[in-house]
Amino acid sequence: MQLRIPPALASLALAGVLVATTVGHAFADRRDFTFQNRATDGTVIAKLFVSTSDTSDWEEDTLGKDVLNPGESWDISFSKYDGDAGKCLYDIKAVTAAGAEAYLYKVNLCSTNLITYGSQ
């Protein structure tokens, strides 16, 4: 999957990477996943957005007032009763405390349960 980083952030290209990993999971909804901040440079994730790939709008920030420090994880759960329950493809946007943005498009959350940000 391809990560898109705006040209203005080219010097930060190695600072943040979003990666989707497929492993078996025991979450309630097949779209549920864990987001991990594996940044080794102290990057804090301030906002995390997850929206279906067929919309042009981002849903609300899943972190709310929380932040995700390096080494921390955030579990994201979906309701089986939401209007998107039959959809699997989602876009993910992470915004750091410094304002840098990283994107991952068309992630199949029905077969992926781990998304990581940071060094690999």
C-alpha positions as CSV (number, residue, x, y, z in Angstrom):
1,M,0.0,0.0,0.0
2,Q,1.3,3.4,-0.8
3,L,1.7,6.3,1.6
4,R,1.4,9.8,0.3
5,I,3.4,12.6,1.9
6,P,2.9,16.1,0.7
7,P,6.1,17.6,-1.0
8,A,6.5,20.1,1.7
9,L,7.2,17.2,4.1
10,A,9.8,15.5,1.9
11,S,12.5,16.1,4.5
12,L,10.3,14.2,7.0
13,A,9.6,11.3,4.6
14,L,11.4,8.9,6.9
15,A,9.9,10.3,10.1
16,G,6.5,8.8,9.5
17,V,5.3,5.8,7.7
18,L,1.9,4.1,7.9
19,V,1.9,0.4,7.3
20,A,-1.0,-2.1,7.3
21,T,-0.3,-5.6,8.5
22,T,-2.4,-8.7,8.2
23,V,-2.6,-11.0,11.2
24,G,-5.3,-13.0,12.8
25,H,-7.4,-11.0,15.3
26,A,-10.0,-11.5,17.9
27,F,-12.0,-8.3,17.6
28,A,-15.8,-8.3,17.5
29,D,-16.2,-6.6,14.1
30,R,-14.0,-7.7,11.2
31,R,-13.0,-4.1,10.6
32,D,-11.7,-3.5,14.1
33,F,-7.9,-2.8,14.2
34,T,-5.1,-1.5,16.4
35,F,-3.1,1.6,15.5
36,Q,0.5,1.6,16.8
37,N,2.9,4.6,17.1
38,R,6.3,3.1,16.5
39,A,8.0,6.4,15.9
40,T,11.6,6.4,17.1
41,D,12.1,10.1,16.8
42,G,9.6,11.1,19.5
43,T,6.7,11.9,17.1
44,V,3.3,12.2,18.9
45,I,0.2,11.4,16.9
46,A,-2.4,14.1,17.8
47,K,-5.2,13.1,15.4
48,L,-6.3,9.9,13.7
49,F,-9.0,9.8,11.1
50,V,-10.6,6.7,9.6
51,S,-13.1,7.0,6.7
52,T,-14.6,4.7,4.1
53,S,-12.6,5.0,0.9
54,D,-15.7,5.9,-1.1
55,T,-16.2,9.3,0.7
56,S,-14.3,12.5,0.2
57,D,-14.9,13.6,3.9
58,W,-12.9,12.5,6.9
59,E,-14.9,11.2,9.9
60,E,-14.2,12.7,13.3
61,D,-10.8,12.3,15.0
62,T,-10.9,8.9,16.7
63,L,-8.4,10.0,19.4
64,G,-10.6,12.8,20.6
65,K,-8.7,14.7,23.3
66,D,-6.1,11.9,23.6
67,V,-2.7,11.7,21.9
68,L,-0.7,8.6,20.9
69,N,2.9,8.8,22.2
70,P,5.7,6.6,20.7
71,G,5.3,3.0,21.8
72,E,1.5,3.4,22.5
73,S,-1.4,1.6,20.7
74,W,-5.0,2.6,20.1
75,D,-7.7,0.1,19.4
76,I,-10.4,1.2,16.9
77,S,-13.7,-0.6,17.0
78,F,-16.6,-0.4,14.6
79,S,-20.3,-1.0,15.4
80,K,-21.8,-3.8,13.4
81,Y,-24.9,-1.6,13.2
82,D,-23.4,1.4,11.5
83,G,-24.3,2.3,7.9
84,D,-20.8,1.2,6.6
85,A,-21.0,-2.3,8.1
86,G,-20.7,-4.0,4.7
87,K,-17.6,-1.9,3.6
88,C,-14.0,-3.1,3.9
89,L,-11.9,-0.3,2.2
90,Y,-11.0,2.6,4.4
91,D,-8.6,5.6,4.2
92,I,-6.5,6.5,7.3
93,K,-4.9,9.8,8.1
94,A,-2.6,10.4,11.0
95,V,-1.7,14.0,12.0
96,T,1.3,14.6,14.3
97,A,1.5,17.1,17.1
98,A,3.8,19.1,14.8
99,G,1.1,19.1,12.1
100,A,2.7,16.6,9.6
101,E,0.2,14.4,7.9
102,A,0.5,10.8,6.7
103,Y,-2.1,8.9,4.6
104,L,-2.9,5.3,3.8
105,Y,-5.5,4.7,1.2
106,K,-7.9,1.8,0.5
107,V,-6.8,-0.3,3.4
108,N,-8.9,-3.5,3.5
109,L,-9.8,-3.5,7.2
110,C,-11.7,-6.8,6.7
111,S,-8.3,-8.5,6.3
112,T,-6.0,-6.1,8.2
113,N,-5.9,-5.6,11.9
114,L,-2.7,-3.7,12.6
115,I,-1.7,-0.2,11.2
116,T,1.7,1.2,12.3
117,Y,3.2,4.6,12.1
118,G,6.9,5.1,12.3
119,S,10.1,3.4,11.5
120,Q,10.1,-0.1,10.1
